[in-house]
Amino acid sequence: MTTYRTQRVPLSPTTPSSVRLAIRAVGLLALLGTCAPLHAQTAGSPSRDSERATLFRYCDHIDSVALPVLAGVQERTDCWKRIQLEGFGDAIVDERYRAAVRAFDALIATATAARDVVTRQAQREQLLSTAQRALAARSLWRADSATAAVLAFDSQNDRALSIRERVRVLQRAAQLRRTIYAVGVLILVLGLVLTVSTSALSLRQSRLLAAERAKAAHRTPMLRIVDGVGRGKTYTLTSPIFRIGSAVSDRPEEQNDLLLSDGSGFISRYHCALLRRDGNWYLIDSSLNGTSLDDALLRRGDAHLLHDGAQFSLSGVARIQFMLVEAS
């Protein structure tokens, strides 16, 4: 029996099995083309059955001894395909050929899966290294993105989970710092606003007070008895201290500027005084029976600011109005 061998063509593991088998079939057809005269000479001879049996035993032997690797499976498919191309095909040969093809496809799928696993492992290690470097550089968004990519196909990866937890801690710390900074800036701004507002208010009050003092400087302070003892009388305050009482004395320091006396003695000898200070006039009570300002009883010794038109009462005996009269 003449033995034929097909030339093997190196193929990539990623080449589809249909393409692989087509290439090998073309090679076998070319080989058979070169041997056509020999087949023509032996066609119809009794040796055909013997040749078929010999080829079948050979391919069966290849099936039993071929290693479960790509080269072994390729040899199996070549052998059974050769029997088909020799014209010795039947249901058994066809089934053995299909079994060899299935084994070939299974090996390709296994090799592809293994390669995918290796590729994913390499990608995972690269992403984890990227995340680690980004974490060290405090590029939290980049580290988070890299760990998310790892966890997308390996949700239980310990390194990725650890890096992600560290990223979360640093993100919370950064958010806390930003919040504290924002609160500090807000407090600073509020403090500046409050300071400016206080300064503006103080300046406004100072200007109003200065204007009031300037206006008061051009007005004459006067007292008018509107009720009671001495009703209708008017007095001009010409000194910074103006005393009111019932005491009469030859000594200037004991004299009252406004002398008021009632038969019941309700008005004290030195009942009260008006004091000018910082451009304003104040009422100070020093009596035994009391002095009221705008119907409110005063405490002895306390100074109370007088505004234009204010009225004060001397023990209910005399009622006096304080006035600031425009100078003519």
Buried (B, 14 or more C-beta within 10 A) or exposed (E): EEEBEBEEEEBEEEEEBEEBBEEBBEBBEEBBEEEEEEBEEEEEEEEBEEBBEEBBEBBBEBBEEBEEEBEBBBBBBBBBBBBBBBEBBEEEBEEBBEBBBEBBBEBBEEBEEEEEEEEEEEEBEEBBEBBBEBBEEEBBEBBBBBBBBBBEEBEEBEBBBEBBEBBEEBBEEEEEEEEEEEEEEEEEEEEEEEEEEEEEEEEEEEEEEEEEEEEBEEEBBBBBBEBBBBEEEEBEBEEEEBBBBBBEEEEEEEEBBBBBBBEEEBBBBBBBBBBBEEEBBBBBBBBEBBBBBEEEEBEEEEBBEBEEEBBBBBBEBBBBBBBBEEEE
